């Protein structure tokens, strides 16, 4: 079953005229707190890639909180990304790739002075990939930097067993992946001004596992003061998937789990690896080659975010409900067809051929009583195929309604804006073979090419991308997602009202998300996470 989670992870993954920047013959040079770096000029913007923001977590530093990067002598070349963190390929066979020496970040900054009197807003991107895949360099943020006049930072963080391992000898489950992200944010606070950015105006944003990361930082006492706005894309604090949703026997997906459970899993894993001596377990584990640890089982077993320690004391969705989160403006949303990406990868093994198979799935996932109510709201006859019907109700139950639920909790305390990415003609950049009974539509991650340079867009899609870039960067600048000449967002606090984003003259419009996606049903019948606390 863990192999299913692997396949169902997101498949993604000028001369600076600024204070502290100087143009050299080979590219601009910026003097960071660890030493100078030389970037590359791309006309309207410059990039500085592969900058270490923490010490390599290798050898005896494996499973330790990130320490400061060493200073370097001379000018360090920052013309190419650093190594990606050890990870599994999302598609196809093959062993682990990447390096443990991977705590690098990439900065993209516009050329010339900022458009306004203040330094540029800073946007820090945490990538997706299920916490066991992905890297920051996959996402090229030149559109956000140039059109939005923002400094954009993309970050690597430890993945899988290297980033979310726990063990009693570690004092539980410290959450090294989130600690790496905090170290990157501290680097940004120290160095943003050197790249023309405003250290007092930092927005964290991410998609999928990156969005879950942002959610964790919103509710983490350890992240206080490190950011000033947050954007959550397709991964709310309450995201969860019911049991047997994709394949029989696949349990409920819950991205946040008690730290004690992670530590118990770590003790069992250590014993299986032969490191179960009375003392020195961590020394034994740290002496193992990375490939011995980066197995599919261990990388996915330790891809859930632990809570219950000082850094993340409470399950994030419960922290939101209790009002225990940082008081910053939030923009959050989903795609219209989130689950189609995941379901398309399992239909061959577990098809939904007719109404009986559709009903059987509902009963396995929700129980007989709830299944009747769900079928009444989502009759198979209302959809082109049973697979589309199943994907639609799963998207509502697992992504859209939990996101709106979180939006209501956030909106009681801070300005909160909601969106739904609705372009069902969005480009498919996954490389997956087509599934005739389930077109991908506006699937999980399909908004990303509208913010980052990933794949070509049509002329109409490019106009939507320009609008979305304007919304995202205006929010980073002011806390309000406005764009000149573009439709306005529903006012903060409007229950369930979100901005639907699609190409065309009427493609951007306000919709009642709660009504369109049957959220009253899901709030009553399947309100989310069920793990024993």
SEKE-262349 format. One record per residue (C-alpha): residue number from 1; residue in one letter; x, y, z. Coordinates in steps of 0.25 Angstrom, whole numbers, plus 2048, in hexadecimal, padded with zeros to 3 digits. Example, Ala and Ser with C-alpha at 12.3 -4.5 7.8 and 13.67 -1.06 7.14 Angstrom:
# SEKE-262349
1 / a / 831 / 7EE / 81F
2 / s / 837 / 7FC / 81D
This chain:
# SEKE-262349
1 / x / 800 / 800 / 800
2 / x / 80C / 809 / 803
3 / x / 80F / 808 / 7F4
4 / x / 802 / 80E / 7F1
5 / x / 805 / 81A / 7F9
6 / x / 812 / 81C / 7F1
7 / x / 80B / 81C / 7E4
8 / x / 800 / 825 / 7E9
9 / x / 80A / 830 / 7EE
10 / x / 80A / 83D / 7E6
11 / x / 812 / 83B / 7D9
12 / x / 818 / 846 / 7DA
13 / x / 821 / 849 / 7DF
14 / x / 853 / 8A7 / 7C4
15 / x / 85B / 8AD / 7CC
16 / x / 854 / 8AF / 7DA
17 / x / 854 / 8BE / 7DD
18 / x / 851 / 8BB / 7EC
19 / x / 858 / 8BE / 7F9
20 / x / 863 / 8B4 / 7FB
21 / x / 863 / 8AF / 7EC
22 / x / 86E / 8B1 / 7E2
23 / x / 870 / 8AD / 7D4
24 / x / 87C / 8A5 / 7D0
25 / x / 880 / 8A1 / 7C3
26 / x / 87A / 893 / 7C4
27 / x / 86D / 898 / 7CC
28 / x / 868 / 89F / 7D8
29 / x / 86F / 89D / 7E5
30 / x / 867 / 89E / 7F3
31 / x / 86F / 89E / 800
32 / x / 866 / 895 / 809
33 / x / 869 / 893 / 818
34 / x / 871 / 886 / 814
35 / x / 879 / 88C / 809
36 / x / 877 / 892 / 7FB
37 / x / 870 / 88A / 7F0
38 / x / 870 / 88D / 7E1
39 / x / 863 / 88A / 7DA
40 / x / 85E / 88B / 7CB
41 / x / 857 / 896 / 7C3
42 / x / 84B / 893 / 7BB
43 / x / 847 / 8A0 / 7B6
44 / x / 83C / 8A5 / 7BF
45 / x / 840 / 89D / 7CB
46 / x / 84C / 896 / 7D1
47 / x / 84D / 888 / 7D8
48 / x / 856 / 883 / 7E3
49 / x / 855 / 874 / 7E5
50 / x / 85A / 86A / 7EE
51 / x / 85D / 873 / 7FA
52 / x / 85F / 86B / 807
53 / x / 856 / 870 / 812
54 / x / 85A / 865 / 81C
55 / x / 865 / 85C / 81F
56 / x / 865 / 84E / 817
57 / x / 85D / 845 / 820
58 / x / 866 / 839 / 81D
59 / x / 86E / 82F / 825
60 / x / 86C / 832 / 834
61 / x / 863 / 83E / 830
62 / x / 859 / 835 / 82A
63 / x / 84C / 837 / 832
64 / x / 851 / 843 / 839
65 / x / 84A / 851 / 838
66 / x / 850 / 859 / 82E
67 / x / 85D / 861 / 832
68 / x / 863 / 86D / 82B
69 / x / 86A / 86C / 81D
70 / x / 879 / 86D / 81D
71 / x / 87E / 87A / 818
72 / x / 886 / 879 / 80B
73 / x / 892 / 881 / 806
74 / x / 891 / 888 / 7F8
75 / x / 885 / 88A / 7F0
76 / x / 87C / 87D / 7EF
77 / x / 876 / 879 / 7E2
78 / x / 867 / 879 / 7E3
79 / x / 864 / 876 / 7D4
80 / x / 85E / 869 / 7D6
81 / x / 855 / 862 / 7E0
82 / x / 85B / 85A / 7EB
83 / x / 858 / 84B / 7ED
84 / x / 84A / 847 / 7EF
85 / x / 847 / 840 / 7FC
86 / x / 847 / 830 / 7FC
87 / x / 83A / 82C / 7F7
88 / x / 832 / 822 / 7EF
89 / x / 82E / 824 / 7E0
90 / x / 81F / 826 / 7E0
91 / x / 81D / 81E / 7D3
92 / x / 823 / 811 / 7CE
93 / x / 82E / 808 / 7D4
94 / x / 83B / 80C / 7DA
95 / x / 842 / 80E / 7E7
96 / x / 844 / 81B / 7EF
97 / x / 84A / 827 / 7E9
98 / x / 850 / 834 / 7EF
99 / x / 859 / 837 / 7FA
100 / x / 859 / 839 / 809
101 / x / 861 / 846 / 807
102 / x / 855 / 84D / 801
103 / x / 851 / 859 / 80A
104 / x / 852 / 863 / 7FF
105 / x / 848 / 86E / 7FA
106 / x / 847 / 876 / 7EE
107 / x / 844 / 885 / 7EC
108 / x / 83D / 88C / 7E0
109 / x / 83D / 89B / 7E1
110 / x / 839 / 8A5 / 7D6
111 / x / 843 / 8AF / 7D0
112 / x / 843 / 8BD / 7D3
113 / x / 83D / 8C5 / 7DF
114 / x / 830 / 8C1 / 7E6
115 / x / 823 / 8C7 / 7E0
116 / x / 81F / 8CD / 7ED
117 / x / 827 / 8D5 / 7F8
118 / x / 828 / 8C8 / 801
119 / x / 830 / 8BC / 7FE
120 / x / 82A / 8B1 / 7F6
121 / x / 821 / 8A7 / 7FD
122 / x / 827 / 899 / 7FF
123 / x / 820 / 88C / 7FC
124 / x / 826 / 87F / 801
125 / x / 821 / 872 / 7FA
126 / x / 821 / 865 / 800
127 / x / 81F / 85A / 7F6
128 / x / 816 / 84E / 7F5
129 / x / 818 / 83F / 7F3
130 / x / 812 / 838 / 7FF
131 / x / 81E / 83B / 808
132 / x / 826 / 830 / 801
133 / x / 829 / 837 / 7F4
134 / x / 82B / 844 / 7ED
135 / x / 835 / 850 / 7ED
136 / x / 834 / 85F / 7ED
137 / x / 83C / 861 / 7DF
138 / x / 830 / 85A / 7D8
139 / x / 828 / 867 / 7D9
140 / x / 82D / 872 / 7D1
141 / x / 827 / 87F / 7D7
142 / x / 82B / 889 / 7CC
143 / x / 81C / 88D / 7CA
144 / x / 81A / 890 / 7D8
145 / x / 827 / 898 / 7D9
146 / x / 826 / 8A0 / 7CD
147 / x / 817 / 8A3 / 7CB
148 / x / 815 / 8A3 / 7DA
149 / x / 821 / 8AB / 7DE
150 / x / 824 / 8A1 / 7E9
151 / x / 831 / 89A / 7EE
152 / x / 82D / 88B / 7EE
153 / x / 835 / 880 / 7F6
154 / x / 833 / 871 / 7F3
155 / x / 838 / 867 / 7FE
156 / x / 83D / 859 / 7FF
157 / x / 83A / 852 / 80C
158 / x / 83D / 844 / 811
159 / x / 833 / 839 / 80C
160 / x / 82D / 82C / 811
161 / x / 835 / 824 / 81B
162 / x / 840 / 82F / 81B
163 / x / 836 / 83A / 81E
164 / x / 82A / 834 / 826
165 / x / 831 / 829 / 82E
166 / x / 82E / 827 / 83D
167 / x / 834 / 81F / 848
168 / x / 834 / 81F / 857
169 / x / 843 / 822 / 857
170 / x / 840 / 82F / 84F
171 / x / 836 / 832 / 85A
172 / x / 82A / 82F / 851
173 / x / 828 / 835 / 843
174 / x / 82F / 842 / 841
175 / x / 82A / 845 / 833
176 / x / 837 / 848 / 82C
177 / x / 830 / 84B / 81F
178 / x / 828 / 857 / 825
179 / x / 835 / 85B / 82D
180 / x / 83C / 85C / 820
181 / x / 832 / 865 / 81B
182 / x / 833 / 86E / 827
183 / x / 842 / 86F / 825
184 / x / 83F / 873 / 817
185 / x / 836 / 87E / 81C
186 / x / 840 / 883 / 826
187 / x / 84A / 884 / 81A
188 / x / 840 / 88C / 813
189 / x / 83E / 895 / 81F
190 / x / 84D / 898 / 81F
191 / x / 850 / 899 / 810
192 / x / 843 / 89D / 809
193 / x / 847 / 8AC / 809
194 / x / 854 / 8A9 / 802
195 / x / 84C / 8A3 / 7F6
196 / x / 842 / 8AF / 7F6
197 / x / 838 / 8A9 / 7FF
198 / x / 830 / 8AD / 80B
199 / x / 833 / 8A4 / 817
200 / x / 827 / 8AA / 81E
201 / x / 81E / 8A6 / 813
202 / x / 820 / 897 / 810
203 / x / 815 / 88E / 80B
204 / x / 816 / 87F / 80C
205 / x / 80F / 877 / 801
206 / x / 80E / 868 / 7FD
207 / x / 806 / 85E / 7F6
208 / x / 803 / 850 / 7FB
209 / x / 80D / 84B / 805
210 / x / 812 / 85A / 804
211 / x / 804 / 85F / 808
212 / x / 804 / 855 / 813
213 / x / 811 / 85B / 817
214 / x / 80B / 869 / 817
215 / x / 800 / 864 / 81F
216 / x / 80A / 85F / 82A
217 / x / 811 / 86C / 82A
218 / x / 804 / 873 / 82C
219 / x / 802 / 86B / 839
220 / x / 810 / 869 / 83E
221 / x / 815 / 872 / 849
222 / x / 823 / 86F / 844
223 / x / 820 / 877 / 837
224 / x / 81B / 884 / 83E
225 / x / 820 / 890 / 837
226 / x / 826 / 889 / 82B
227 / x / 81B / 88D / 821
228 / x / 810 / 897 / 820
229 / x / 807 / 891 / 816
230 / x / 803 / 883 / 811
231 / x / 7FE / 87C / 804
232 / x / 7F9 / 86E / 805
233 / x / 7F7 / 867 / 7F8
234 / x / 7F0 / 859 / 7F8
235 / x / 7F4 / 854 / 806
236 / x / 7EC / 85A / 811
237 / x / 7EE / 857 / 820
238 / x / 7E2 / 84E / 81F
239 / x / 7E5 / 847 / 812
240 / x / 7E2 / 838 / 813
241 / x / 7DE / 82C / 80A
242 / x / 7D4 / 821 / 80F
243 / x / 7D8 / 812 / 810
244 / x / 7D8 / 80A / 803
245 / x / 7D6 / 817 / 7FB
246 / x / 7E0 / 813 / 7F0
247 / x / 7E2 / 804 / 7F3
248 / x / 7DC / 7FA / 7FC
249 / x / 7E3 / 7F8 / 809
250 / x / 7EA / 806 / 808
251 / x / 7E8 / 80D / 815
252 / x / 7E4 / 81B / 818
253 / x / 7EE / 825 / 814
254 / x / 7F1 / 82F / 81F
255 / x / 7FD / 838 / 81D
256 / x / 7FF / 83C / 82B
257 / x / 801 / 831 / 836
258 / x / 805 / 830 / 844
259 / x / 814 / 831 / 847
260 / x / 813 / 825 / 850
261 / x / 80E / 81D / 844
262 / x / 81A / 821 / 83C
263 / x / 824 / 81E / 847
264 / x / 81E / 810 / 848
265 / x / 81F / 80E / 839
266 / x / 82E / 813 / 83A
267 / x / 831 / 809 / 845
268 / x / 82B / 7FD / 83D
269 / x / 833 / 802 / 831
270 / x / 840 / 802 / 838
271 / x / 83E / 7F4 / 83D
272 / x / 83B / 7EF / 82F
273 / x / 848 / 7F6 / 82A
274 / x / 850 / 7EF / 835
275 / x / 852 / 7FB / 83E
276 / x / 84A / 7F6 / 84A
277 / x / 856 / 7F6 / 854
278 / x / 853 / 7FB / 862
279 / x / 85B / 808 / 860
280 / x / 861 / 80F / 853
281 / x / 855 / 80D / 84A
282 / x / 856 / 81A / 844
283 / x / 865 / 818 / 842
284 / x / 862 / 80B / 83B
285 / x / 857 / 811 / 832
286 / x / 860 / 81D / 82F
287 / x / 86B / 814 / 82A
288 / x / 862 / 80D / 820
289 / x / 863 / 811 / 811
290 / x / 858 / 81A / 80C
291 / x / 853 / 810 / 802
292 / x / 851 / 806 / 80D
293 / x / 847 / 810 / 813
294 / x / 841 / 816 / 807
295 / x / 838 / 80A / 804
296 / x / 82A / 80C / 7FF
297 / x / 825 / 806 / 80C
298 / x / 82D / 810 / 815
299 / x / 82C / 81C / 80C
300 / x / 81C / 81B / 80C
301 / x / 81B / 816 / 81A
302 / x / 821 / 823 / 81F
303 / x / 81A / 82C / 816
304 / x / 810 / 831 / 820
305 / x / 812 / 83D / 829
306 / x / 812 / 83B / 837
307 / x / 80C / 843 / 842
308 / x / 80C / 843 / 851
309 / x / 81A / 849 / 853
310 / x / 81E / 858 / 857
311 / x / 81F / 85C / 848
312 / x / 811 / 857 / 844
313 / x / 80A / 854 / 851
314 / x / 7FC / 852 / 84B
315 / x / 7F6 / 84B / 83F
316 / x / 7F5 / 857 / 835
317 / x / 7E6 / 856 / 832
318 / x / 7E3 / 856 / 841
319 / x / 7EC / 862 / 843
320 / x / 7E4 / 86A / 838
321 / x / 7D7 / 866 / 83F
322 / x / 7DC / 86B / 84C
323 / x / 7E2 / 878 / 846
324 / x / 7F0 / 874 / 84A
325 / x / 7F8 / 879 / 83D
326 / x / 800 / 885 / 839
327 / x / 7F8 / 891 / 836
328 / x / 7FC / 893 / 827
329 / x / 7F3 / 895 / 81A
330 / x / 7F0 / 888 / 813
331 / x / 7ED / 884 / 805
332 / x / 7E9 / 876 / 803
333 / x / 7E2 / 86D / 7F8
334 / x / 7E1 / 860 / 7F0
335 / x / 7E0 / 85B / 7E2
336 / x / 7D2 / 857 / 7DD
337 / x / 7D6 / 849 / 7DB
338 / x / 7E1 / 846 / 7E5
339 / x / 7DF / 837 / 7E6
340 / x / 7DF / 834 / 7D7
341 / x / 7EE / 833 / 7D7
342 / x / 7EF / 829 / 7E1
343 / x / 7E3 / 821 / 7DD
344 / x / 7E7 / 820 / 7CF
345 / x / 7F4 / 818 / 7D3
346 / x / 7EC / 80D / 7DA
347 / x / 7DF / 80B / 7D1
348 / x / 7E6 / 800 / 7C9
349 / x / 7E9 / 7F8 / 7D6
350 / x / 7DB / 7FB / 7DC
351 / x / 7D1 / 800 / 7D1
352 / x / 7C3 / 806 / 7D4
353 / x / 7BC / 800 / 7C9
354 / x / 7AD / 802 / 7CD
355 / x / 7A3 / 807 / 7D7
356 / x / 7A5 / 7FB / 7E0
357 / x / 7B4 / 7FD / 7E1
358 / x / 7B2 / 80C / 7E4
359 / x / 7A9 / 808 / 7EF
360 / x / 7B2 / 7FE / 7F5
361 / x / 7BD / 808 / 7F5
362 / x / 7B5 / 812 / 7FD
363 / x / 7B1 / 807 / 807
364 / x / 7BF / 803 / 809
365 / x / 7C4 / 811 / 80B
366 / x / 7B9 / 818 / 813
367 / x / 7B0 / 80C / 818
368 / x / 7A2 / 808 / 814
369 / x / 79A / 814 / 81A
370 / x / 7A3 / 81F / 815
371 / x / 7A4 / 818 / 808
372 / x / 795 / 81A / 806
373 / x / 796 / 829 / 808
374 / x / 7A2 / 82A / 800
375 / x / 79C / 823 / 7F4
376 / x / 78F / 82C / 7F5
377 / x / 798 / 838 / 7F4
378 / x / 7A1 / 832 / 7E9
379 / x / 798 / 829 / 7E0
380 / x / 7A1 / 821 / 7D6
381 / x / 797 / 825 / 7CB
382 / x / 79B / 833 / 7CD
383 / x / 7A9 / 831 / 7C8
384 / x / 7AF / 82C / 7BB
385 / x / 7B5 / 820 / 7C1
386 / x / 7B5 / 81A / 7CF
387 / x / 7C4 / 81D / 7D0
388 / x / 7C1 / 82C / 7CF
389 / x / 7B6 / 82B / 7D9
390 / x / 7BF / 824 / 7E3
391 / x / 7CB / 82E / 7E0
392 / x / 7C1 / 83A / 7E2
393 / x / 7BC / 836 / 7F0
394 / x / 7CA / 832 / 7F5
395 / x / 7CF / 840 / 7F0
396 / x / 7C4 / 847 / 7F8
397 / x / 7C5 / 83E / 805
398 / x / 7D5 / 83E / 805
399 / x / 7D9 / 84B / 800
400 / x / 7CF / 856 / 7FD
401 / x / 7C6 / 855 / 809
402 / x / 7D1 / 853 / 813
403 / x / 7D8 / 85F / 80D
404 / x / 7CB / 868 / 80E
405 / x / 7C9 / 862 / 81D
406 / x / 7D7 / 867 / 820
407 / x / 7D4 / 874 / 819
408 / x / 7C9 / 877 / 822
409 / x / 7D2 / 874 / 82E
410 / x / 7DC / 87D / 829
411 / x / 7D2 / 888 / 825
412 / x / 7CE / 88A / 833
413 / x / 7DB / 890 / 837
414 / x / 7E3 / 895 / 82A
415 / x / 7DF / 899 / 81C
416 / x / 7DE / 88C / 814
417 / x / 7DC / 88B / 805
418 / x / 7D7 / 87E / 7FD
419 / x / 7D9 / 87A / 7EF
420 / x / 7D5 / 86E / 7E6
421 / x / 7DE / 86B / 7DA
422 / x / 7D4 / 867 / 7D0
423 / x / 7DB / 866 / 7C2
424 / x / 7D7 / 858 / 7BE
425 / x / 7DF / 85A / 7B1
426 / x / 7EC / 85C / 7B9
427 / x / 7F8 / 856 / 7B3
428 / x / 7FC / 848 / 7B7
429 / x / 80A / 848 / 7BA
430 / x / 80A / 83B / 7C2
431 / x / 80E / 831 / 7B7
432 / x / 804 / 827 / 7BC
433 / x / 7FC / 81F / 7B1
434 / x / 7EE / 824 / 7AE
435 / x / 7E3 / 81E / 7B6
436 / x / 7D6 / 81F / 7AD
437 / x / 7CC / 81D / 7B8
438 / x / 7D3 / 828 / 7C0
439 / x / 7D9 / 834 / 7B9
440 / x / 7E2 / 83C / 7C3
441 / x / 7DB / 849 / 7C2
442 / x / 7E0 / 853 / 7CC
443 / x / 7E7 / 848 / 7D4
444 / x / 7F1 / 849 / 7E0
445 / x / 7FC / 853 / 7DD
446 / x / 7F7 / 857 / 7D0
447 / x / 7F7 / 866 / 7D4
448 / x / 806 / 866 / 7D5
449 / x / 809 / 869 / 7C7
450 / x / 801 / 876 / 7C9
451 / x / 80A / 87B / 7D3
452 / x / 818 / 874 / 7CF
453 / x / 81E / 872 / 7C2
454 / x / 81C / 863 / 7C0
455 / x / 815 / 861 / 7B3
456 / x / 80F / 869 / 7A7
457 / x / 801 / 86F / 7A9
458 / x / 7F7 / 874 / 79F
459 / x / 7F4 / 883 / 79D
460 / x / 7E8 / 882 / 7A5
461 / x / 7EF / 87A / 7B0
462 / x / 7FB / 884 / 7B0
463 / x / 7F1 / 88F / 7B3
464 / x / 7EC / 887 / 7BF
465 / x / 7FA / 885 / 7C3
466 / x / 7FD / 894 / 7C3
467 / x / 7F0 / 896 / 7CB
468 / x / 7F4 / 88B / 7D5
469 / x / 802 / 891 / 7D6
470 / x / 7FD / 89E / 7D9
471 / x / 7F4 / 899 / 7E4
472 / x / 7FE / 891 / 7EB
473 / x / 809 / 89C / 7EA
474 / x / 7FF / 8A7 / 7EE
475 / x / 7FB / 89E / 7FA
476 / x / 80A / 89D / 7FE
477 / x / 80C / 8AC / 7FD
478 / x / 800 / 8B1 / 804
479 / x / 7F8 / 8A5 / 80A
480 / x / 7ED / 8A7 / 800
481 / x / 7EC / 89F / 7F3
482 / x / 7E8 / 8AA / 7E9
483 / x / 7ED / 8AC / 7DA
484 / x / 7EA / 8B8 / 7D1
485 / x / 7DE / 8B6 / 7C8
486 / x / 7DC / 8A8 / 7CE
487 / x / 7CF / 8A3 / 7D6
488 / x / 7D0 / 8A6 / 7E5
489 / x / 7D0 / 89B / 7EF
490 / x / 7C4 / 898 / 7F8
491 / x / 7C6 / 8A0 / 805
492 / x / 7CD / 899 / 810
493 / x / 7C4 / 892 / 819
494 / x / 7B9 / 88F / 80F
495 / x / 7B5 / 880 / 812
496 / x / 7B9 / 877 / 807
497 / x / 7BB / 882 / 7FD
498 / x / 7C7 / 87F / 7F4
499 / x / 7CD / 885 / 7E7
500 / x / 7CC / 87A / 7DC
501 / x / 7D8 / 87C / 7D2
502 / x / 7D6 / 877 / 7C4
503 / x / 7DA / 87D / 7B6
504 / x / 7CF / 885 / 7AE
505 / x / 7C7 / 892 / 7B0
506 / x / 7BF / 88C / 7BB
507 / x / 7CA / 883 / 7C0
508 / x / 7CD / 88A / 7CD
509 / x / 7C0 / 88B / 7D6
510 / x / 7BB / 88A / 7E4
511 / x / 7B5 / 87C / 7E7
512 / x / 7AE / 877 / 7F3
513 / x / 7B8 / 86B / 7F6
514 / x / 7B0 / 865 / 802
515 / x / 7A4 / 864 / 7FA
516 / x / 7AA / 85F / 7ED
517 / x / 7B2 / 854 / 7F4
518 / x / 7A8 / 84F / 7FE
519 / x / 7B0 / 854 / 80A
520 / x / 7A5 / 853 / 814
521 / x / 7A4 / 844 / 811
522 / x / 7B3 / 842 / 813
523 / x / 7B3 / 84A / 820
524 / x / 7A8 / 842 / 826
525 / x / 7AC / 834 / 820
526 / x / 7BB / 834 / 81E
527 / x / 7C1 / 840 / 825
528 / x / 7D0 / 83A / 824
529 / x / 7DB / 834 / 82B
530 / x / 7D8 / 828 / 834
531 / x / 7E5 / 823 / 83A
532 / x / 7E4 / 821 / 849
533 / x / 7EB / 82C / 851
